[in-house]
Amino acid sequence: MRPIYILVKMLCVGFLLNSCSENADKGPETGILKADLRYVSLDSFKYKPARIRSGDELELFTGLRGKENLGDTVYYHQFMAVNKRTYDTVRIFCPEIIVDLDGKIENQSSSSPLSYEFKSGVTTAFYEPLDTSRNLLLNSSNLEKLVTKTDSIDIEHMLNSKNAVSILVLHKNDTERKIFRYGTAIGILRFKQVPW
């Protein structure tokens, strides 16, 4: 009974996300909305917290692509999923995804949520609460500075989470779509398969 419940719930939410806006175009990857975005400060965003725990297994079914991190600005990209523990539909705002193929820290890789591709067929992820101290280190331009060891690196600035400007990526019609009724969590998605 539970798998049917999840499937019906995923189909209903997917229909809601995709049919409520006539000019929302889908990108070449199934499940990724790309049009009519707006950007909102994380600090000003009010939401209903999701019933979710660290390590909960999620089945992703749609996402929203936005801008790439730049400077001190970190973008939190939106994913909709079913929490397999509670069978709730949840919205996850995610600044980072982690690929963890064998559970060993030295073999983990971190990437932008923009690198996730639904066409990879990998839709299972695990939720982790956000460690805000990592935010500015996630920025590709900051990582490039670390790799090239330029003199313009200010490690203390990058490690201070207060310096990050946290922006949520929303579809401009989210309030009309009643998407705010879903519980929301802010965190990292961990994959046990390569999702691109």
ROPA-878458 format. One record per atom (N, C-alpha, C): x, y, z; residue in three letters. Coordinates in pm, whole numbers, padded with zeros to 5 digits, always signed. Layout:
<drenzas>
XYZala ...
</drenzas>
This chain:
<drenzas>
+00081-00120+00000met +00000+00000+00000met +00085+00126+00000met +00194+00126+00076arg +00278+00245+00087arg +00340+00287-00047arg +00395+00194-00129pro +00453+00237-00256pro +00350+00304-00348pro +00227+00256-00346ile +00122+00318-00428ile +00094+00458-00376ile +00089+00473-00244tyr +00067+00603-00181tyr +00175+00703-00224tyr +00300+00658-00221ile +00412+00745-00262ile +00397+00785-00408ile +00366+00688-00494leu +00352+00715-00637leu +00240+00815-00662leu +00126+00796-00599val +00013+00888-00618val +00051+01028-00569val +00115+01035-00455lys +00156+01164-00400lys +00256+01234-00492lys +00352+01159-00544met +00452+01217-00635met +00385+01268-00763met +00291+01192-00815leu +00221+01234-00937leu +00139+01360-00913leu +00071+01367-00799cys -00011+01486-00768cys +00075+01610-00754cys +00183+01600-00679val +00270+01716-00661val +00339+01752-00791val +00382+01653-00867gly +00443+01681-00998gly +00347+01753-01090gly +00223+01708-01091phe +00121+01776-01172phe +00102+01919-01125phe +00095+01937-00995leu +00078+02071-00938leu +00193+02162-00979leu +00315+02114-00969leu +00432+02195-01003leu +00436+02231-01150leu +00398+02137-01234asn +00416+02156-01378asn +00298+02217-01450asn +00179+02207-01393ser +00062+02253-01467ser +00011+02389-01426ser +00055+02440-01313cys -00001+02565-01263cys +00051+02688-01336cys +00161+02679-01403ser +00216+02793-01474ser +00224+02759-01622ser +00152+02833-01702glu +00149+02804-01845glu +00281+02834-01913glu +00358+02928-01859asn +00483+02963-01926asn +00606+02908-01854asn +00589+02809-01769ala +00706+02745-01709ala +00756+02641-01808ala +00876+02663-01859asp +00925+02564-01955asp +01021+02468-01886asp +01017+02346-01930lys +01106+02246-01875lys +01231+02242-01960lys +01341+02220-01893gly +01466+02206-01964gly +01474+02070-02028gly +01587+02040-02090pro +01603+01912-02157pro +01606+01795-02059pro +01625+01824-01929glu +01628+01717-01831glu +01492+01707-01766glu +01431+01592-01769thr +01302+01572-01706thr +01311+01609-01559thr +01210+01681-01511gly +01203+01712-01369gly +01267+01843-01329gly +01333+01914-01418ile +01399+02039-01382ile +01322+02156-01443ile +01269+02243-01359leu +01204+02364-01406leu +01309+02473-01421leu +01297+02554-01527lys +01399+02656-01551lys +01346+02797-01565lys +01218+02817-01583ala +01167+02949-01617ala +01110+03023-01497ala +01095+03156-01510asp +01025+03240-01415asp +01076+03226-01272asp +01205+03245-01254leu +01263+03233-01121leu +01264+03366-01049leu +01262+03357-00917arg +01285+03475-00835arg +01378+03432-00723arg +01448+03529-00668tyr +01549+03501-00568tyr +01513+03575-00440tyr +01513+03502-00328val +01468+03556-00200val +01576+03527-00095val +01600+03623-00010ser +01697+03605+00098ser +01650+03495+00193ser +01740+03406+00228leu +01708+03298+00322leu +01661+03355+00455leu +01721+03465+00499asp +01686+03525+00628asp +01542+03575+00632asp +01487+03616+00517ser +01352+03672+00516ser +01245+03568+00482ser +01285+03447+00455phe +01192+03343+00410phe +01128+03273+00529phe +00997+03268+00531lys +00921+03200+00637lys +00867+03070+00580lys +00882+02961+00655tyr +00835+02832+00605tyr +00795+02741+00720tyr +00719+02638+00684lys +00679+02534+00778lys +00788+02427+00777lys +00852+02400+00892pro +00959+02300+00894pro +00907+02160+00860pro +00984+02089+00782ala +00950+01951+00745ala +00980+01857+00860ala +00907+01746+00863arg +00938+01638+00958arg +01046+01554+00892arg +01169+01589+00921ile +01281+01520+00855ile +01397+01510+00953ile +01471+01402+00939arg +01587+01379+01026arg +01712+01359+00940arg +01825+01381+01002ser +01951+01354+00934ser +01954+01206+00894ser +01987+01181+00769gly +01994+01044+00718gly +01867+00993+00654gly +01757+01071+00662asp +01633+01025+00599asp +01653+01006+00448asp +01599+00897+00397glu +01608+00866+00254glu +01496+00939+00180glu +01531+01006+00072leu +01437+01085-00007leu +01429+01032-00149leu +01311+01040-00207glu +01291+01010-00349glu +01263+01144-00417glu +01361+01193-00493leu +01348+01323-00560leu +01259+01309-00683leu +01174+01410-00708phe +01094+01404-00829phe +01090+01534-00908phe +01138+01643-00854thr +01151+01765-00934thr +01251+01858-00867thr +01301+01951-00945gly +01397+02047-00893gly +01388+02178-00967gly +01459+02275-00918leu +01457+02409-00976leu +01600+02458-00991leu +01638+02497-01110arg +01774+02546-01135arg +01778+02697-01127arg +01886+02749-01072gly +01904+02893-01062gly +02045+02932-01100gly +02093+03037-01037lys +02226+03088-01067lys +02334+03008-00996lys +02455+03022-01048glu +02571+02959-00986glu +02625+03051-00877glu +02678+02993-00769asn +02736+03073-00661asn +02845+03163-00716asn +02851+03285-00659leu +02951+03381-00704leu +02989+03469-00587leu +03119+03483-00564gly +03165+03568-00454gly +03112+03516-00322gly +03047+03603-00246asp +02992+03565-00116asp +02847+03518-00125asp +02793+03507-00245thr +02653+03468-00261thr +02642+03317-00283thr +02560+03254-00199val +02536+03110-00207val +02389+03091-00241val +02361+03019-00350tyr +02224+02994-00393tyr +02179+02857-00342tyr +02059+02852-00287tyr +01998+02731-00236tyr +01894+02686-00339tyr +01922+02577-00408his +01835+02528-00514his +01731+02434-00455his +01610+02442-00508gln +01495+02373-00453gln +01476+02235-00517gln +01452+02136-00432phe +01416+02002-00476phe +01288+01961-00403phe +01200+01893-00472met +01081+01834-00410met +01104+01684-00404met +01063+01625-00292ala +01090+01483-00270ala +00985+01423-00178ala +00983+01290-00176val +00903+01217-00077val +01002+01159+00023val +00976+01188+00151asn +01056+01132+00259asn +01009+00988+00280asn +01096+00892+00257lys +01056+00751+00263lys +01030+00703+00406lys +01073+00779+00506arg +01044+00742+00645arg +00903+00784+00684arg +00862+00906+00645thr +00733+00960+00688thr +00627+00959+00578thr +00669+00938+00454tyr +00583+00946+00335tyr +00529+01087+00313tyr +00595+01187+00371asp +00559+01327+00348asp +00626+01377+00221asp +00557+01467+00152thr +00621+01542+00045thr +00694+01658+00111thr +00821+01674+00081val +00903+01779+00143val +00973+01860+00035val +01002+01982+00071arg +01082+02069-00015arg +01217+02087+00054arg +01324+02065-00021ile +01459+02080+00032ile +01527+02195-00042ile +01577+02291+00031phe +01662+02394-00028phe +01805+02353-00002phe +01879+02336-00111cys +02008+02268-00105cys +02118+02352-00170cys +02223+02390-00095pro +02334+02463-00155pro +02445+02372-00206pro +02436+02242-00173glu +02545+02149-00205glu +02491+02008-00214glu +02549+01930-00305ile +02522+01786-00306ile +02655+01715-00284ile +02647+01600-00220ile +02767+01520-00193ile +02748+01383-00256ile +02849+01336-00323val +02849+01200-00377val +02939+01117-00287val +02883+01012-00230asp +02950+00929-00131asp +02930+00784-00173asp +03018+00734-00259leu +02998+00602-00318leu +03025+00487-00222leu +03121+00504-00131asp +03158+00391-00045asp +03157+00422+00104asp +03111+00541+00142gly +03102+00575+00283gly +03233+00622+00346gly +03339+00633+00267lys +03467+00678+00321lys +03483+00827+00294lys +03520+00901+00397ile +03531+01046+00384ile +03627+01087+00274ile +03737+01017+00260glu +03837+01055+00160glu +03788+01036+00017glu +03681+00959-00003asn +03628+00935-00136asn +03503+01017-00167asn +03464+01107-00077gln +03347+01190-00100gln +03382+01306-00192gln +03285+01346-00273ser +03304+01466-00355ser +03183+01556-00339ser +03211+01685-00342ser +03107+01786-00325ser +03085+01858-00457ser +02961+01896-00483ser +02930+01964-00607ser +02812+02057-00587ser +02794+02145-00682ser +02678+02234-00684ser +02554+02152-00718ser +02437+02190-00665pro +02313+02123-00707pro +02287+02139-00856pro +02351+02236-00920leu +02335+02255-01064leu +02392+02137-01144leu +02480+02059-01083ser +02538+01944-01154ser +02445+01823-01153ser +02341+01825-01069tyr +02247+01713-01062tyr +02166+01704-01191tyr +02150+01582-01244glu +02071+01560-01365glu +01970+01448-01340glu +01842+01481-01355phe +01739+01379-01341phe +01755+01269-01445phe +01806+01304-01563lys +01820+01203-01668lys +01921+01094-01632lys +02000+01117-01525ser +02093+01013-01480ser +02018+00894-01423ser +01892+00916-01385gly +01812+00809-01326gly +01834+00792-01176gly +01924+00870-01119val +01952+00863-00976val +01857+00960-00905val +01758+00907-00836thr +01659+00991-00769thr +01655+00969-00619thr +01739+00881-00568thr +01745+00857-00424thr +01860+00937-00365thr +01827+01015-00261ala +01928+01093-00190ala +01899+01084-00041ala +01997+01122+00039phe +01983+01121+00184phe +02003+01263+00235phe +01916+01304+00327tyr +01918+01441+00379tyr +02020+01456+00492tyr +02091+01569+00490glu +02179+01607+00600glu +02152+01752+00635glu +02146+01784+00764pro +02131+01925+00802pro +02250+02005+00749pro +02229+02133+00733leu +02329+02220+00673leu +02437+02260+00773leu +02560+02253+00730asp +02674+02306+00805asp +02711+02438+00737asp +02662+02550+00792thr +02680+02679+00724thr +02825+02723+00716thr +02913+02663+00793ser +03054+02703+00786ser +03116+02666+00652ser +03050+02576+00577arg +03104+02533+00447arg +03058+02622+00332arg +02961+02710+00356asn +02894+02781+00247asn +02987+02846+00147asn +03078+02930+00193leu +03162+03003+00098leu +03269+02914+00037leu +03300+02805+00101leu +03395+02711+00041leu +03332+02636-00075leu +03198+02635-00084leu +03129+02567-00192leu +03137+02643-00323leu +03170+02768-00315asn +03171+02856-00431asn +03286+02816-00524asn +03255+02791-00650ser +03357+02742-00744ser +03470+02844-00762ser +03439+02973-00762ser +03546+03072-00778ser +03638+03072-00655ser +03580+03051-00536asn +03664+03043-00416asn +03747+02917-00416asn +03690+02806-00463leu +03767+02681-00471leu +03883+02694-00570leu +03858+02763-00681glu +03966+02786-00779glu +04080+02865-00716glu +04046+02965-00635lys +04150+03044-00567lys +04232+02956-00473lys +04164+02864-00404leu +04236+02774-00314leu +04331+02683-00390leu +04283+02632-00505val +04365+02541-00585val +04485+02612-00645val +04463+02734-00697thr +04572+02806-00761thr +04658+02882-00660thr +04613+02885-00534lys +04688+02949-00425lys +04723+03093-00455lys +04626+03167-00505thr +04650+03309-00530thr +04657+03385-00399thr +04720+03500-00402asp +04738+03582-00282asp +04608+03647-00237asp +04505+03643-00321ser +04380+03710-00288ser +04288+03626-00198ser +04338+03515-00146ile +04256+03427-00063ile +04250+03481+00079ile +04129+03490+00132asp +04109+03525+00272asp +04033+03409+00334asp +04107+03311+00385ile +04048+03189+00439ile +03954+03221+00555ile +03994+03312+00642glu +03909+03346+00757glu +03774+03401+00710glu +03776+03482+00605his +03652+03536+00550his +03565+03422+00495his +03628+03328+00423met +03553+03219+00362met +03494+03124+00465met +03559+03108+00580leu +03511+03016+00683leu +03406+03077+00775leu +03391+03208+00769asn +03294+03276+00854asn +03157+03275+00786asn +03064+03196+00839ser +02933+03182+00776ser +02854+03313+00774ser +02890+03409+00859lys +02821+03538+00861lys +02848+03619+00734lys +02954+03585+00661asn +02987+03658+00538asn +02909+03608+00416asn +02843+03495+00429ala +02769+03440+00315ala +02635+03511+00300ala +02602+03542+00176val +02471+03595+00141val +02392+03476+00088val +02295+03429+00166ser +02221+03307+00132ser +02092+03343+00061ser +02078+03292-00063ile +01963+03324-00148ile +01891+03196-00189ile +01759+03195-00173leu +01678+03081-00216leu +01633+03100-00360leu +01631+02993-00437val +01580+02994-00574val +01436+02946-00569val +01342+03032-00608leu +01200+03000-00608leu +01142+03021-00747leu +01033+02952-00775his +00957+02982-00894his +00867+03099-00859his +00849+03195-00949lys +00776+03317-00914lys +00630+03290-00879lys +00576+03178-00919asn +00437+03147-00891asn +00420+03051-00773asn +00523+03034-00691asp +00515+02937-00582asp +00397+02961-00489asp +00368+03087-00457thr +00256+03113-00365thr +00124+03075-00431thr +00110+03101-00560glu -00012+03061-00631glu -00025+02910-00637glu +00085+02843-00645arg +00085+02697-00655arg +00061+02629-00522arg +00056+02706-00415lys +00036+02653-00281lys +00149+02560-00239lys +00267+02580-00297ile +00379+02493-00264ile +00428+02517-00122ile +00390+02631-00064phe +00436+02661+00071phe +00368+02576+00177phe +00266+02501+00140arg +00202+02415+00239arg +00288+02293+00270arg +00387+02265+00188tyr +00474+02150+00212tyr +00582+02187+00312tyr +00616+02092+00399gly +00724+02113+00494gly +00854+02136+00420gly +00936+02224+00476thr +01060+02264+00411thr +01178+02238+00502thr +01287+02194+00443ala +01412+02176+00516ala +01525+02237+00435ala +01625+02284+00504ile +01742+02341+00439ile +01859+02250+00474ile +01922+02197+00370gly +02030+02103+00398gly +02098+02052+00273gly +02174+01948+00292ile +02257+01890+00187ile +02197+01756+00145ile +02205+01727+00016leu +02162+01597-00036leu +02286+01511-00061leu +02285+01392-00003arg +02397+01298-00020arg +02350+01184-00109arg +02428+01155-00212phe +02396+01049-00307phe +02495+00934-00292phe +02446+00812-00309lys +02534+00696-00306lys +02564+00645-00446lys +02513+00720-00546gln +02546+00695-00688gln +02575+00831-00750gln +02648+00832-00858val +02680+00958-00926val +02555+01009-00995val +02507+01131-00958pro +02380+01179-01011pro +02393+01270-01133pro +02490+01246-01219trp +02502+01324-01343trp +02556+01237-01453trp 
</drenzas>
